[in-house]
Amino acid sequence: MRKLIFTYAFIGVLLTLGAGVTAAQDAVELTDNFYATLRDLNVRGLPDKDQLKELTPFLSSQIVTIIKRNQKTQAAFIKKHPDEKPPWIEGDLFSSLFEGPTSYQIGGARTKGSTREVDIYLHHVSESDKVKWTDTVVLKKFGGKWLVTNILFKGKWQFKTGSSLLNALK
């Protein structure tokens, strides 16, 4: 009987650990797909309507709502000030570096309460520059699906768009 209880307890621990690994892998897989989509879309500034439609499956409703609000603000600014540069018109809003990454690699993932954090190793290579940095994607489960709720910008240079995606969108 004792052996049977130990066996069931051991199986329970394995299943619990396995579920945690699967959940982390799901968050990592979503992060990888999100960055592949960003790369393919080559988003500069606020995503346009078509780009946002492609990105929406990866983003929390809060981020989507903020982007839509900012699209309206940007359009109103352009109409009112046609000769001035509107907010959120250029640069990469989804990473620490204004120029954005030219490649990425998924790093480690960890659980923090109800969220998962996935490190993303980013690189920007141009004729004159080679820059490497790490940002952290923060994900939370909504309706059984992991979604990006923020990106923490960890680049160590003076001129970045802010400390995070949410900060850059405000």
KETORLUM-310581 format. One record per residue (C-alpha): x, y, z; residue in three letters. Coordinates in steps of 0.001 Angstrom, whole numbers, padded with zeros to 6 digits, always signed. Layout:
BEGIN
XYZALA...
***
This chain:
BEGIN
+000000+000000+000000MET+002804+002370+000939ARG+004573+001642-002337LYS+001356+002344-004263LEU+000869+005704-002504ILE+004476+006644-003252PHE+004029+005661-006906THR+000874+007793-007269TYR+002542+010717-005527ALA+005569+010410-007817PHE+003351+010290-010912ILE+001456+013358-009650GLY+004710+015285-009225VAL+005847+014306-012727LEU+002531+015359-014248LEU+002652+018678-012421THR+006204+019347-013569LEU+005310+018283-017081GLY+002357+020665-017175ALA+004630+023527-016104GLY+007115+022707-018833VAL+004340+022517-021440THR+002919+025858-020305ALA+006368+027451-020494ALA+006909+025926-023928GLN+003575+027322-025093ASP+004625+030804-023943ALA+008000+030381-025654VAL+006362+029131-028849GLU+003973+032105-028906LEU+006910+034483-028359THR+008838+032899-031223ASP+005821+033126-033540ASN+005218+036746-032478PHE+008789+037804-033326TYR+008714+035890-036614ALA+005526+037772-037509THR+007050+041123-036503LEU+010090+040341-038668ARG+007927+039363-041650ASP+005685+042442-041336LEU+008625+044842-040830ASN+006514+047069-038565VAL+007858+050608-038195ARG+006034+052970-035901GLY+002493+052006-035016LEU+001289+048954-036873PRO-001191+049863-039600ASP-004621+048201-039646LYS-003481+045200-041697ASP-000358+044683-039559GLN-002397+044976-036375LEU-004791+042334-037684LYS-001797+039976-038076GLU-000418+040837-034624LEU-003713+040741-032688THR-003612+036947-032028PRO-000390+037504-030061PHE-001352+040627-028085LEU-003495+041243-025023SER-006688+043196-025589SER-005152+046050-023559GLN-002287+046469-026041ILE-004605+046171-029054VAL-006924+048809-027573THR-004025+051196-026906ILE-002671+050750-030438ILE-006112+051417-031962LYS-006518+054532-029819ARG-003043+055716-030861ASN-003866+055097-034543GLN-006803+057492-034173LYS-004656+060047-032327THR-001980+059785-035006GLN-004506+060202-037848ALA-006011+063284-036152ALA-002529+064766-035676PHE-001674+064210-039356ILE-004933+065882-040410LYS-004403+068852-038093LYS-000626+069225-038662HIS+000122+067838-042138PRO+003640+069300-042242ASP+004757+067939-038869GLU+005976+064520-037837LYS+003207+062727-035931PRO+003746+060568-032847PRO+004525+056866-033285TRP+005273+057291-036998ILE+008677+055642-037168GLU+011050+053381-035320GLY+010504+050011-033731ASP+007963+050213-030910LEU+008412+046514-030072PHE+012082+046614-028996SER+014625+048739-027157SER+016366+049844-030348LEU+014780+052476-032616PHE+016117+050695-035708GLU+014712+047374-034511GLY+016290+043951-034687PRO+017487+042275-037856THR+017451+038888-036111SER+016390+037327-032837TYR+016854+034244-030722GLN+014610+032962-027948ILE+016222+032867-024509GLY+015142+031457-021179GLY+011617+031476-019770ALA+010510+031789-016169ARG+007293+031993-014189THR+006496+035082-012109LYS+003162+034613-010392GLY+000512+034292-013098SER+002831+035523-015839THR+005644+034039-017876ARG+008674+036027-018903GLU+010605+035034-021999VAL+013963+036621-022759ASP+014573+037480-026385ILE+018123+038023-027647TYR+017990+040662-030354LEU+020579+041735-032905HIS+020737+044651-035289HIS+023365+044425-037990VAL+023921+047156-040554SER+026891+048294-042628GLU+028130+050487-039793SER+026742+048814-036661ASP+026416+045549-034802LYS+024221+045838-031727VAL+023106+043044-029386LYS+020663+043307-026521TRP+018072+041393-024534THR+014449+042399-024052ASP+011905+040423-022010THR+008431+039520-023215VAL+005788+039335-020475VAL+002895+036961-021199LEU-000282+036084-019365LYS-002933+033484-020072LYS-006317+034728-021245PHE-008965+032142-022040GLY-006368+029382-021990GLY-004046+031163-024436LYS-000796+032995-023732TRP-000768+036617-024912LEU+001871+039354-024814VAL+000969+041869-022094THR+004187+043894-022261ASN+007766+043882-023492ILE+010429+045110-021080LEU+013065+047108-022958PHE+016464+046292-021484LYS+018769+047908-024033GLY+021459+049954-022296LYS+021514+053096-024420TRP+020280+056585-023814GLN+017873+056980-026724PHE+015312+054224-026463LYS+011562+054612-026756THR+010967+053960-023064GLY+011263+051226-020492SER+008607+048974-022035SER+006124+048564-024861LEU+003292+049923-022703LEU+005439+052908-021782ASN+006305+053570-025452ALA+002630+053469-026428LEU+001593+056082-023848LYS
***
